[in-house]
Amino acid sequence: MVAIALPIYGYYRENISSAHAAVSTVGDTEFDLGYLLKLSKSEALVAVQGGVTSAQDIQNIPFLILDQLEGSQVVRAKAPELGVEVTDAEVDAALREFILGPPPTEGEQPSEADFQQARLSYLDAVDMSAADLRKRIEDGVLVEKAQDVVGQQVPEVQEQIHLWAISTQTEEQMFVVLARLRSGEEFIALAKEYNTLAADLDLIGPSLDATSTPATEGDATSTDATSTPPVEDPEANEPGELGWIPKGALTDLGDILFDLPVGEISEPIEGTAIYLVDERDPARAVDETFLSVLRQDHFVDWFQEQRDEVGVERCFEVPFADANSDCSWQYGWLLERLF
């Protein structure tokens, strides 16, 4: 009898008991290893069916899922303070769009039967329950609405600078530019000579870190913070002209460049770029593209503050991070069962 009981206990400890181990606690809400495994399996199926075959990408899925779970739960905890709530009708609409895509602008609309069939096919393909999918969609709608509310705190009229840049391929070329400036040549004329607009755009970008933004299933809350936003109307700018730019839309050079007095040239940045502020406007309407970047950035700052306030404790890490950690075995346990 004892010989039979021991294997049963071993199975219970290895599979059932382990699945109930907490991997993250957000405020009073706990997410366990079994739930993370279930969502990771579904996401892995989506990734593989979408052509993702990199082992590293697949192995990162549990961490992405945890980021999403923690992020949406932090927002959920703070939603009442923002006056944000999600209705069943909003979830229904978002779920329908997630399954069928945006509704056609003309022609016959998909029927309810079409939607239900497509929904069941999706759930079967990714091995996800209807309740889990709906919860993920609801989280997405909630985060999106919170982003909108928090983003509205960013003023549409702000102080801005009109910026020019000279960028060269080498430091030797920059020495030549500096010598020509010292000899009395005009900065803007040299900027037009040395720069192309494509090169200028690489100098400006959002300070948003995409990996820190809470994201959820589907496209509702995804943001692309890796692309460089255009500067006002790029086709209208002269070579070397970066245009009117609010402070938060600059890269980590923002404080240096924004504090430049009008008419003063910056010191060389990394040896190959110099800047000139030729105008400053204390109250100028922010270009819509930059306004979007500023709102995303503001939401990230807000989210980090709320995350610290709500309290997030994670117990899930790659084993080699700390050989003596009590939170390193969960990752290996999950990967063994992911497929």
C-alpha positions as CSV (number, residue, x, y, z in Angstrom):
1,M,0.0,0.0,0.0
2,V,2.8,2.4,0.9
3,A,4.6,1.5,-2.3
4,I,1.5,2.6,-4.3
5,A,0.9,5.7,-2.3
6,L,4.4,7.1,-2.7
7,P,4.2,7.4,-6.6
8,I,0.7,9.0,-6.2
9,Y,2.1,11.5,-3.7
10,G,5.0,12.2,-6.0
11,Y,2.7,12.9,-9.0
12,Y,0.5,15.2,-6.8
13,R,3.5,17.2,-5.6
14,E,5.1,17.4,-9.1
15,N,2.0,18.3,-11.0
16,I,-1.0,19.4,-9.0
17,S,0.6,21.0,-6.0
18,S,3.2,22.8,-8.1
19,A,0.6,24.2,-10.4
20,H,-0.9,26.1,-7.5
21,A,2.4,27.8,-6.7
22,A,2.0,31.6,-6.9
23,V,4.1,33.2,-9.6
24,S,2.9,36.8,-9.2
25,T,0.9,38.7,-6.7
26,V,-0.6,42.1,-7.6
27,G,-2.2,43.7,-4.6
28,D,-4.6,41.1,-3.3
29,T,-4.8,39.1,-6.6
30,E,-2.6,36.0,-7.1
31,F,-1.7,34.3,-10.3
32,D,-0.6,30.7,-10.0
33,L,1.7,28.6,-12.2
34,G,-1.0,26.5,-13.6
35,Y,-2.9,29.5,-14.9
36,L,0.3,30.9,-16.4
37,L,1.0,27.5,-18.1
38,K,-2.5,27.5,-19.6
39,L,-2.2,31.0,-21.1
40,S,1.3,30.3,-22.2
41,K,0.2,27.2,-24.1
42,S,-2.4,29.2,-26.0
43,E,0.0,32.0,-26.8
44,A,2.6,29.5,-28.0
45,L,0.1,27.9,-30.3
46,V,-0.8,31.4,-31.7
47,A,2.9,32.1,-32.2
48,V,3.7,28.8,-33.9
49,Q,0.7,29.1,-36.2
50,G,1.8,32.6,-37.0
51,G,5.2,31.4,-38.2
52,V,7.2,32.0,-35.0
53,T,9.7,29.2,-34.7
54,S,12.5,30.7,-32.6
55,A,13.0,28.8,-29.4
56,Q,14.0,32.0,-27.6
57,D,10.8,33.7,-28.7
58,I,8.7,30.7,-27.4
59,Q,10.6,30.6,-24.1
60,N,10.0,34.3,-23.6
61,I,6.2,33.8,-23.8
62,P,5.6,33.1,-20.1
63,F,7.3,36.4,-19.2
64,L,5.3,38.3,-21.7
65,I,2.1,36.8,-20.3
66,L,3.1,37.7,-16.8
67,D,3.8,41.3,-17.9
68,Q,0.3,41.4,-19.4
69,L,-1.4,39.9,-16.4
70,E,0.4,42.2,-13.9
71,G,-0.1,45.2,-16.1
72,S,-3.9,44.8,-16.6
73,Q,-4.4,44.0,-12.9
74,V,-2.6,47.2,-11.9
75,V,-4.8,49.2,-14.2
76,R,-7.9,47.3,-12.9
77,A,-7.0,48.3,-9.4
78,K,-6.7,52.0,-10.4
79,A,-9.6,52.1,-12.8
80,P,-12.1,53.4,-10.2
81,E,-9.8,56.4,-9.5
82,L,-9.8,57.1,-13.3
83,G,-13.5,56.7,-13.6
84,V,-12.9,53.9,-16.1
85,E,-15.1,50.9,-16.4
86,V,-15.8,48.4,-19.2
87,T,-19.3,47.3,-20.2
88,D,-20.4,44.0,-21.6
89,A,-21.3,45.7,-24.9
90,E,-17.7,47.0,-25.2
91,V,-16.3,43.6,-24.6
92,D,-18.7,42.1,-27.1
93,A,-17.7,44.6,-29.8
94,A,-13.9,44.2,-29.1
95,L,-14.2,40.4,-29.1
96,R,-16.1,40.4,-32.4
97,E,-13.4,42.7,-34.0
98,F,-10.6,40.5,-32.5
99,I,-12.1,37.4,-34.2
100,L,-13.4,38.9,-37.4
101,G,-11.2,41.9,-37.9
102,P,-12.5,45.5,-38.4
103,P,-16.1,45.5,-39.8
104,P,-16.2,46.2,-43.6
105,T,-17.1,49.7,-44.5
106,E,-19.5,48.5,-47.2
107,G,-21.1,45.3,-48.4
108,E,-22.6,42.5,-46.3
109,Q,-21.7,42.4,-42.6
110,P,-20.7,39.0,-41.1
111,S,-23.6,37.3,-39.4
112,E,-23.8,36.2,-35.8
113,A,-23.5,32.7,-37.0
114,D,-20.3,33.6,-38.9
115,F,-18.9,35.2,-35.7
116,Q,-19.7,32.2,-33.5
117,Q,-18.2,29.7,-35.9
118,A,-15.0,31.8,-36.2
119,R,-14.8,32.2,-32.4
120,L,-15.1,28.5,-31.8
121,S,-12.6,27.7,-34.5
122,Y,-10.1,30.1,-32.8
123,L,-10.7,28.7,-29.4
124,D,-10.1,25.2,-30.7
125,A,-7.0,26.2,-32.6
126,V,-5.3,27.8,-29.5
127,D,-6.8,25.5,-26.9
128,M,-8.3,28.4,-24.9
129,S,-11.6,28.6,-23.0
130,A,-14.2,31.1,-23.9
131,A,-14.0,32.6,-20.4
132,D,-10.2,33.1,-20.7
133,L,-10.5,34.7,-24.1
134,R,-13.2,37.1,-22.9
135,K,-11.2,38.0,-19.8
136,R,-8.2,38.8,-22.0
137,I,-10.3,40.9,-24.3
138,E,-11.8,42.7,-21.4
139,D,-8.4,43.5,-20.0
140,G,-7.4,44.9,-23.3
141,V,-10.4,47.2,-23.5
142,L,-9.8,48.3,-19.9
143,V,-6.1,49.2,-20.5
144,E,-7.0,51.0,-23.7
145,K,-9.6,53.2,-22.0
146,A,-7.1,53.9,-19.1
147,Q,-4.5,54.9,-21.7
148,D,-7.0,57.4,-23.2
149,V,-7.9,58.9,-19.9
150,V,-4.4,59.3,-18.6
151,G,-3.2,60.5,-22.0
152,Q,-5.7,63.4,-21.9
153,Q,-3.7,64.8,-19.0
154,V,-1.0,65.8,-21.5
155,P,-1.6,69.4,-22.7
156,E,-2.1,69.9,-26.4
157,V,-0.4,73.3,-26.3
158,Q,3.2,73.3,-25.0
159,E,6.5,75.1,-25.2
160,Q,8.4,74.0,-28.3
161,I,11.7,74.6,-30.0
162,H,12.4,74.8,-33.7
163,L,15.5,72.6,-34.2
164,W,18.1,72.2,-36.9
165,A,20.9,69.6,-37.0
166,I,24.1,68.9,-38.9
167,S,25.1,65.2,-38.9
168,T,28.2,63.8,-40.5
169,Q,29.4,60.3,-41.2
170,T,32.7,60.8,-39.3
171,E,34.3,63.0,-36.7
172,E,36.8,64.2,-39.3
173,Q,33.9,65.6,-41.3
174,M,32.5,67.3,-38.2
175,F,35.9,69.0,-37.6
176,V,35.5,70.5,-41.1
177,V,32.0,71.7,-40.3
178,L,33.1,73.3,-37.1
179,A,35.9,75.1,-38.8
180,R,33.5,76.4,-41.4
181,L,31.2,77.7,-38.7
182,R,34.1,79.4,-36.9
183,S,35.0,81.1,-40.2
184,G,31.5,82.7,-40.3
185,E,29.4,80.3,-42.5
186,E,25.7,80.0,-41.5
187,F,24.6,76.9,-39.6
188,I,21.4,76.5,-41.6
189,A,23.2,76.7,-44.9
190,L,25.6,74.0,-43.7
191,A,22.7,71.9,-42.4
192,K,21.1,71.8,-45.8
193,E,24.5,70.9,-47.4
194,Y,25.4,68.0,-45.0
195,N,22.1,66.5,-44.1
196,T,19.3,64.5,-45.7
197,L,15.9,64.4,-44.1
198,A,16.1,60.6,-43.7
199,A,19.3,61.0,-41.6
200,D,17.6,63.8,-39.5
201,L,14.7,61.6,-38.6
202,D,17.0,59.1,-36.9
203,L,18.0,61.7,-34.4
204,I,14.5,62.1,-33.0
205,G,12.4,59.5,-31.4
206,P,10.0,58.7,-28.5
207,S,11.4,58.0,-25.0
208,L,8.8,55.3,-24.6
209,D,10.0,51.8,-23.7
210,A,7.5,49.4,-25.3
211,T,8.5,46.6,-23.1
212,S,7.2,48.4,-20.0
213,T,3.7,49.1,-21.4
214,P,1.0,46.6,-20.2
215,A,-0.3,44.8,-23.3
216,T,-3.1,42.3,-23.7
217,E,-4.4,39.9,-26.2
218,G,-5.1,41.3,-29.6
219,D,-4.4,44.7,-31.2
220,A,-6.6,46.9,-28.8
221,T,-3.7,48.0,-26.6
222,S,-0.6,47.3,-28.6
223,T,1.6,50.3,-29.3
224,D,4.6,50.5,-31.6
225,A,7.2,52.6,-29.8
226,T,10.1,51.3,-31.9
227,S,9.4,53.4,-35.0
228,T,10.6,56.9,-35.3
229,P,7.8,59.5,-35.5
230,P,8.0,62.0,-38.4
231,V,8.8,65.6,-37.6
232,E,5.6,67.6,-38.4
233,D,5.3,67.3,-42.2
234,P,8.6,65.7,-43.3
235,E,8.0,66.6,-47.0
236,A,7.8,70.2,-46.0
237,N,11.0,70.4,-44.1
238,E,14.3,71.4,-45.4
239,P,17.3,69.0,-45.2
240,G,18.7,69.4,-41.7
241,E,15.5,70.9,-40.4
242,L,13.9,68.9,-37.6
243,G,11.0,71.3,-37.1
244,W,9.0,72.2,-34.1
245,I,9.4,69.7,-31.3
246,P,8.0,69.6,-27.7
247,K,10.4,68.6,-25.0
248,G,9.1,65.1,-24.2
249,A,9.3,64.0,-27.9
250,L,13.0,64.2,-27.9
251,T,15.3,61.3,-27.1
252,D,17.5,61.3,-24.0
253,L,19.2,64.4,-25.5
254,G,16.0,66.3,-24.8
255,D,17.1,68.2,-21.7
256,I,20.4,69.3,-23.4
257,L,18.8,70.4,-26.6
258,F,15.7,72.0,-25.1
259,D,17.8,74.1,-22.8
260,L,19.9,75.5,-25.6
261,P,19.4,79.3,-25.9
262,V,18.0,80.5,-29.2
263,G,20.9,81.0,-31.7
264,E,23.4,78.9,-29.7
265,I,25.0,75.8,-31.2
266,S,25.3,72.6,-29.1
267,E,28.6,70.8,-28.5
268,P,29.1,67.8,-30.8
269,I,27.1,64.8,-29.7
270,E,29.0,61.6,-30.1
271,G,31.4,63.5,-32.3
272,T,29.2,63.6,-35.4
273,A,26.1,65.7,-34.7
274,I,25.5,69.3,-33.6
275,Y,22.2,71.2,-33.2
276,L,20.8,74.7,-33.4
277,V,17.6,76.1,-31.9
278,D,16.6,79.1,-34.1
279,E,13.2,79.7,-32.5
280,R,11.3,79.0,-29.3
281,D,7.5,79.2,-28.8
282,P,6.2,79.1,-25.2
283,A,2.7,78.0,-26.3
284,R,2.4,76.1,-29.6
285,A,-0.1,73.4,-30.5
286,V,1.6,70.0,-30.5
287,D,1.7,68.1,-33.7
288,E,-0.7,65.1,-33.5
289,T,2.2,62.5,-34.0
290,F,4.2,64.0,-31.2
291,L,1.1,64.3,-29.0
292,S,0.6,60.6,-29.4
293,V,4.1,59.9,-28.3
294,L,3.9,62.2,-25.3
295,R,0.6,60.6,-24.2
296,Q,2.1,57.1,-24.5
297,D,5.2,58.2,-22.5
298,H,3.0,59.8,-19.9
299,F,1.0,56.6,-19.5
300,V,4.2,54.6,-19.0
301,D,5.2,57.0,-16.2
302,W,1.8,56.9,-14.7
303,F,1.7,53.1,-14.9
304,Q,5.1,52.7,-13.2
305,E,3.9,54.9,-10.3
306,Q,0.7,52.9,-9.9
307,R,2.6,49.6,-10.2
308,D,4.8,50.6,-7.2
309,E,1.8,51.8,-5.3
310,V,-0.4,48.7,-5.9
311,G,2.6,46.3,-5.2
312,V,3.7,43.6,-7.6
313,E,5.7,40.6,-6.3
314,R,6.9,38.1,-8.9
315,C,8.2,34.7,-8.2
316,F,9.2,33.4,-11.6
317,E,12.7,33.7,-13.1
318,V,15.2,32.0,-15.3
319,P,17.1,29.4,-13.2
320,F,20.6,30.8,-13.8
321,A,19.5,34.2,-12.5
322,D,20.0,33.0,-8.9
323,A,20.9,29.4,-8.2
324,N,19.6,29.6,-4.7
325,S,16.4,31.4,-5.5
326,D,13.0,29.8,-4.5
327,C,11.6,31.4,-7.6
328,S,13.7,29.6,-10.3
329,W,12.2,26.1,-10.5
330,Q,8.9,27.4,-11.8
331,Y,10.3,28.3,-15.2
332,G,11.7,24.9,-15.9
333,W,8.5,23.2,-14.7
334,L,6.5,25.3,-17.1
335,L,8.7,24.8,-20.1
336,E,8.6,21.0,-19.6
337,R,4.8,21.2,-20.0
338,L,4.6,23.9,-22.6
339,F,4.3,21.5,-25.5
